[in-house]
Amino acid sequence: MKLCSIAATIMIYNEFIGKVWDDMRNILMTVMLLIVVVVIFTNVITNDTTGTKKMIEEKGTSINSQIGSLIRP
């Protein structure tokens, strides 16, 4: 009787740990995905030399100059 009780307790414990592990794995995957998104955003958008922000600023400056030359002949 005691052996069955111990076996049942171990099975319940293993099932509980399995559920906790699944939850922790999901949280870890979410955190890792967010880190990847932040790194990609930093490299693609806000990079000081080749980022999209820098390219828009450069094009914006040249377009502003062209518009200014059209307005003030």
Buried (B, 14 or more C-beta within 10 A) or exposed (E): EEEEEEEEEEEEEEEEEEEEEEEEEEEEEEEEEEEEEEEEEEEEEEBEEEBEEBEEEEEEEEEEEEEEEEEEE
